[in-house]
């Protein structure tokens, strides 16, 4: 059971509509919490990868707080509190990105999005369906000791913005995907352009249609069924899977931390001398 004194606490509050009557379907509450969890994992994995984490899963071990601070029917609202139990700093960054996206939709409506916004917008589209049935709005907050709380709201204005985005096609330049190349198909006879198509499954389970130039076919064949990094222009569609027009694709090689440390040690040999690696790390960490 999580403690009440935590380095970071995420608060999710349902207000208005059915929540104001202290009545919400359990499945609706679970759906919203699950979608928020997926958002944090999607964004968190990208943040962890950018920080060089060896296995970026976006799994922060988030737990619901129990007891008096757990899921509770209060006057006019339903509230849940949760805490991340590992990689707290990145977990907070991920949840703050969710909050920032909600606030941007609330205030500015549909507009340009970056690669971290896309999974959030798609998940908020699922939350919109629940909120419209219950006539509720969602309030989000992340709080850390000694810091000002970061707050966000996802109400009718944001829902309308997300619905407009979900109903239209949009494109992102220079998107980077990480996942497994599952299939290669020559569609040159069926398409106007002479292109090679494939399927890539992201670490989060999202399936992409990916389009290669014919000149890249031999390279793509060597990557079949392997973990890859693909960079290109992404297109999202209302009624079809997203597509990536590939500019570059390569093997996603695991980071060699031992080699990196050896390189670091040799570069600073005059400073560290013949100290053992564990002693150096102990000194760095204090």
N, C-alpha and C positions, 0 to 999 in steps of 0.2 A: 504494500500500500504506500502511495506517495505521501511524503511529508507535506505539512502545511507551509513550512518555510522553504521556499525554493528559489533557485537563481533566476528562473523565468516562469511566468504563468500566463497561459493563453486563456482568454475568456471569450466564450461564444454565447450571445444572448439573442433569443427570439422575442420580438415585441410585436404589439398590435395584433389584429385579427384574432385567430384562434388562441394565440399565446396570451392575449389580454384576458381571455376567458379561462385561463389556466387549463386549456385543453389542447393537446397536440397529439396526433397519431405517433406512436412510438417509431413506426417505420419511417416517418418523415424526418424525425429527429436524427435517427441513425443514418439516413441517406445524406443529410447535410453534413454531419460529422465525418462520414466516410469520404465525401467529396473534398472537404477541407483537408483531410489527412492526405488524400491523393495529391492535392495541390502542393502541399508542403513537401511531399516526397519528390515530386517532379522538379520543383524549383531547387530544392535542397540538393538533389543529385547533381544538378548542373553547377551549383555553387561549390560543392565538394570537389567535383572534377576540376574546376578552375583553380582550386587551391592545391591541386596535386594529390588528392587522396587516392590511395591505391584501389579501393573498392567503393566507388561512390554510389551508395544505395539510396540516400535520402531518408533512411530509416533512423529517426532520432529517438526511438523508444518512447513515443508519446503515450502518457497514461492519463486517464481521467482521475481527477481528485475525488476522493470519496468523502463520506460523512456530510457535515453541514455545508461544505463548499462544493459538493458534487452537483450532478444534475438536480435542479430544484425548481419547483413551481413557486415563484414569488408573486407579489402583487403586480399583475399586468405583464408578466414575462416568464420565460423559461430560460434558465441559465445553466451552462456547463463550463467547468474549468478543467484545463489539462496542463500537463507539464512535460517538457522534453527531459529525458534522463541521460542523454549522451550528445556530445558535440553541440553543446548549448548555444554557442555563438552562431554557428551556421543555422541552427534551427530557428533562432530569433530572426536572423536575416531573411530566411525563407518566409516566415509568417509575416514579417513586415512588408515583404514584396507583395504578398497576397493582399494585405491591408491597403497598400499604396495603389494597387490595381483597382480595388473596389472603390476607393475614393476618387480615382481618376475617372472611372466610369460614371460615378455619381455626379461629379461636378462638370465634366467636359463631354460626356457622351462618347459615342463610337469614334475612334480615331486610329492613329498608327499604333502598332504594338510591337514589342521586341520579342525575341525568341523565348524569354522567360514568361511573358504575358500569355502566350498562346495556350498552354495547358490550363492556366488559371481561367481564362475566358471560357474555354470549353467546359470546364467543371462548373463554373458559375451558371452556364446555360442549363445544366441539370438542376442546380439549386433553384433557379428561377421557376421551373415547373412546379416544385414543391411549394415555394412561397406564394405563387399565384393561387394554388388550391387553398392554402391556409390564410391568405391575406396578411402575411407576416412580413417583417423586415428583419434583417440580420445585422447585429452589431458585433464588431470584433475588437479585441484589445490584447496587447502584449505588455506585460509589466515586469520590470526588473528592479531589484532593490537599488535605491539611490538614483533612479532615472525616471524621467517623465514618461507616463504610459503613452504608447502609440495606439491611436484609436481609428477605427474605420466603420463605415456603414454601407450596407448593400440593400437599398430600398427600391422604390418603384422606378426612379430615374435611372439607376444603374441597371435594373432589370430590362428596361426598354432599350438601353444602349446595347446590352449583351444580345438581346433578341435581334436587333438590327444587324449586328456583326455576324451572328450565327446564320442569318438569312441571306448573307451575301458572300461572294467569293472575295478573298483578299490574299495578298502576296507579301512575302518577307524576303528581302535580299540577304544573301550571305549567311544562311542558317547552317549551323553545324549539328549533325545528328550522330549519335553513338548507338550501335546496335548490331544485330547479326543479319548478314545477307543471306536470305532464305531461298530465293529463286531468281533465275535469269530466263527471260523470254524474248525471242526475236519477234517483234511486232511490226517489222518493216513492211510486211505485205498488207497489214491491216491499217497502218497509219500513213498519213500523207508524208510525214517526215521519216527518214531512214534512221530510226533510233532503236536502241536495245533497251528493254524494260526489265526491271527487277522488283523484288519485294524486300524491304528492310523492316525488321522488328526492333523497335527501340527497347531499351532496358526497362521502360515502364509499361511495355506491352503494346504501345501504339504501332499500328501497321502502316507503313508508307509505301506508295508506289514510287519507284525511283527510275529516272530516265537517263541512260548513258548515251554518249556519242559513240557511234560505231568504232571509232579509233580506240576507245577505251575498253572494248570487249575482252581482249586477251587479259588485260590487267584485272578486270572484274572477275573473270573466270577463276583466277588464282585466289580470290577472296571469298568464293562461294562457301557458305556455312560458317564463316569466321566472323569474329568481332571486328568491326570496321569503324572508321571515322569518315563521314561523308559531308562534304561542303557544297552548297549550291543555293539555288533560288527555290523557295518553298511556296506552294500554292495550296490554299485551303478552300474546300468546296462544301456547299450545303448538303449535297446528296451523294458524295463520293469520298473515298479515302484521300487524305492529303498526298501531294505529289512533290517530289524533290527533283529538280533538273540539276544533275550532278556536274559540278565544275572540277572537283577533285575527290578522290576516294583512296584510302590507304588502310593498311592494317593498324588496328588500335593496339599497339604494343604496350604491355604492362611497364610501368615506370620501374627502372632499376635503381632502387634506393641505395643499395650497397655501392654500386659504381659511382653514384652521385656523391656519396659520403667520402669515398676514396679520393675523388676529384677535389672535393672540398678540403680534405685533410692535406693533400699534396700542395694545394694552392696556399695554405696557411701553415705550412710545416714549420716556418721560423717562429710562429706564435705558439703553436700547440706542442711542438717538439715530439717526444715519444710517449705522450699521454695516451692512455687507453680510450677507445671510443666512448665507453660508458661513463668514464670520468669527464670527458668533454661535455657529453650531454647533460650530466649532472650539474656541471658548472653553468651551462647555458640556461637550464631551467631554474637555477638558484636553489 
